[in-house]
Amino acid sequence: MANYAIITGRLTADPELRHTANDVAVASFTVAVPRRYTGKDKERQVDFIDCVAWRKCAEFICGNFHKGKWIEASGTLNARKYEDKNGNSRKATELVVENVDFVGDKPKEPENPLGMPEGFV
């Protein structure tokens, strides 16, 4: 059996970097992942996937990605139960990110990178 997932989408907000009591870096963020098909109203449906990254991966994400940026994240799906502030039992499913890649949003290349006279290039 295998538990591995890859998602590609845009960050809905800047990743949030925190540290545990033992000073381990952890980042939380949500990725808006468009579905391959559109709904009846011809609008593309979107899933919002909660993600968490640890240690160096968390620091890398927070240093290189921000709201609206495309990201490809891969890792394992984790389903867990917890109690909220009011004592209610809750379930959460999140992607525990092990690897990220840059997707799209390449910087625009200058039209004349060598500074050649106009009409020469």
C-alpha positions as CSV (number, residue, x, y, z in Angstrom):
1,M,0.0,0.0,0.0
2,A,1.1,3.5,-0.7
3,N,0.1,6.9,0.6
4,Y,1.5,9.6,-1.6
5,A,-0.2,12.6,-3.1
6,I,0.9,15.5,-5.5
7,I,-1.1,18.7,-5.7
8,T,-0.6,21.7,-7.9
9,G,-2.4,25.0,-7.2
10,R,-2.1,28.5,-5.8
11,L,-1.5,29.5,-2.2
12,T,-4.6,31.1,-0.7
13,A,-2.5,33.1,1.8
14,D,1.1,33.5,2.9
15,P,2.4,30.4,4.6
16,E,2.5,30.7,8.4
17,L,5.8,29.7,10.0
18,R,5.7,28.7,13.7
19,H,8.1,26.8,16.0
20,T,7.2,24.0,18.4
21,A,8.3,24.1,22.1
22,N,11.4,22.1,20.9
23,D,12.1,24.8,18.3
24,V,11.1,22.7,15.3
25,A,9.9,24.8,12.4
26,V,6.4,24.0,11.1
27,A,4.5,25.8,8.3
28,S,0.8,25.7,7.6
29,F,-0.8,26.8,4.4
30,T,-3.7,26.1,2.1
31,V,-3.5,25.4,-1.7
32,A,-6.4,26.1,-4.0
33,V,-6.4,23.2,-6.5
34,P,-8.5,23.6,-9.6
35,R,-10.4,20.5,-10.8
36,R,-10.0,19.2,-14.3
37,Y,-13.6,19.7,-15.2
38,T,-16.2,22.5,-14.8
39,G,-19.5,22.4,-13.1
40,K,-22.9,22.9,-14.6
41,D,-22.5,26.6,-14.5
42,K,-19.2,26.3,-16.6
43,E,-17.2,27.5,-13.6
44,R,-14.1,25.5,-12.7
45,Q,-14.5,23.9,-9.3
46,V,-11.7,24.3,-6.8
47,D,-10.6,22.2,-3.8
48,F,-8.9,23.9,-0.9
49,I,-6.2,21.5,0.5
50,D,-4.7,22.2,4.0
51,C,-1.0,21.5,4.1
52,V,1.7,21.3,6.8
53,A,5.4,21.2,6.3
54,W,8.2,20.6,8.9
55,R,11.8,21.7,9.5
56,K,13.8,22.8,6.5
57,C,10.9,22.2,4.1
58,A,8.8,24.6,6.2
59,E,11.5,27.3,6.2
60,F,12.0,26.9,2.5
61,I,8.3,27.3,1.7
62,C,7.9,30.4,3.9
63,G,11.0,32.0,2.4
64,N,10.1,31.3,-1.3
65,F,6.3,31.2,-1.6
66,H,3.6,33.7,-0.9
67,K,-0.1,34.3,-1.5
68,G,-1.2,33.7,-5.1
69,K,2.0,31.9,-6.1
70,W,1.7,28.5,-7.9
71,I,3.1,25.6,-6.0
72,E,3.5,21.9,-6.5
73,A,3.5,20.0,-3.2
74,S,3.9,16.3,-2.6
75,G,3.8,14.2,0.5
76,T,1.5,12.0,2.5
77,L,-2.2,12.5,3.4
78,N,-2.8,12.5,7.1
79,A,-6.2,12.1,8.7
80,R,-6.4,12.9,12.4
81,K,-8.9,13.6,15.1
82,Y,-8.7,16.4,17.7
83,E,-10.8,18.3,20.1
84,D,-11.6,22.0,19.5
85,K,-11.7,24.7,22.1
86,N,-15.2,23.8,23.0
87,G,-14.5,20.1,23.5
88,N,-16.1,19.0,20.3
89,S,-14.5,16.1,18.4
90,R,-13.2,17.1,15.0
91,K,-11.4,15.5,12.1
92,A,-8.8,17.0,9.8
93,T,-7.2,15.8,6.6
94,E,-4.1,17.5,5.4
95,L,-1.1,17.0,3.1
96,V,2.1,16.5,5.1
97,V,4.5,18.1,2.6
98,E,7.8,16.5,1.9
99,N,8.8,18.2,-1.3
100,V,7.8,21.4,-3.2
101,D,8.5,22.7,-6.7
102,F,8.1,26.0,-8.4
103,V,5.3,26.1,-11.0
104,G,4.6,28.8,-13.5
105,D,5.1,32.5,-12.6
106,K,8.5,32.6,-14.3
107,P,10.0,36.1,-14.2
108,K,9.5,38.0,-17.4
109,E,12.7,38.0,-19.4
110,P,13.8,41.4,-20.6
111,E,13.2,41.9,-24.3
112,N,16.8,43.1,-24.8
113,P,18.9,41.4,-22.1
114,L,22.2,42.4,-23.7
115,G,21.4,46.1,-24.1
116,M,21.9,46.0,-27.8
117,P,20.8,49.0,-29.9
118,E,17.2,49.0,-31.0
119,G,16.6,47.1,-34.2
120,F,19.9,45.1,-33.7
121,V,18.3,42.1,-31.9
